Amino acid sequence: MEQINIIFFAILSFFNVENGRIAATKTTVIVDTSRKTVLIEQENLFSIIKNESEANVVVDQWNHFITLMDKDIIWSEHLKSFTDKKVIIDTVEEGILPKITLSYSHTDDLRDLGIWFNELKNDYSINNVPAQNLKTSDGVLHGNYWVFEGDQVFSFTLEPFLDLPEGYQSFVKPLEEILSEAKK
């Protein structure tokens, strides 16, 4: 099996933006197996910024992403099997909240996201990567895999930056702050 794809918590990886520098501290993934949809909600967007030129790169990447949203979005090749793709950016008190919805035709399409379907057992599974701090009340951890029943909606959250090395913690900046400083 493959690892959970970084696509879940790196917003620009959904689109053809290489070396995206914007990530989410928390990502919630909801898989609706009857509707064949995957909803990905990212919270607390941030970047690791050491200097002004790095901040400028992040602002440029965000502006490029917003431009893509205004046009026909160019989605990542990893998502070509998904039949319908949508992104909505909500602005809430806590900040910018991207919501990405993907529709699929076949359970095999989920493999591109690191979610595997076992037809014989009628269940879905994903690798357990301790550093990604996966949490769920819908699945059961069996060895190295989280397993979810096949005929129900299931969800999980990822918080891969909880254990960020101390050397990087002082460089973490919320996206809203980076964008606000760029307007000055």
Secondary structure as UniProt FT lines:
FT   HELIX           6..8
FT   HELIX           11..14
FT   TURN            18..19
FT   STRAND          23..32
FT   TURN            33..36
FT   STRAND          37..48
FT   HELIX           52..70
FT   HELIX           77..79
FT   TURN            80..81
FT   STRAND          84..92
FT   TURN            93..94
FT   STRAND          95..103
FT   HELIX           107..113
FT   STRAND          116..118
FT   TURN            119..122
FT   STRAND          123..127
FT   HELIX           130..132
FT   STRAND          140..142
FT   TURN            143..144
FT   STRAND          145..149
FT   TURN            150..151
FT   STRAND          154..158
FT   TURN            160..163
FT   HELIX           166..169
FT   TURN            170..171
FT   STRAND          172..174
FT   HELIX           175..183
//
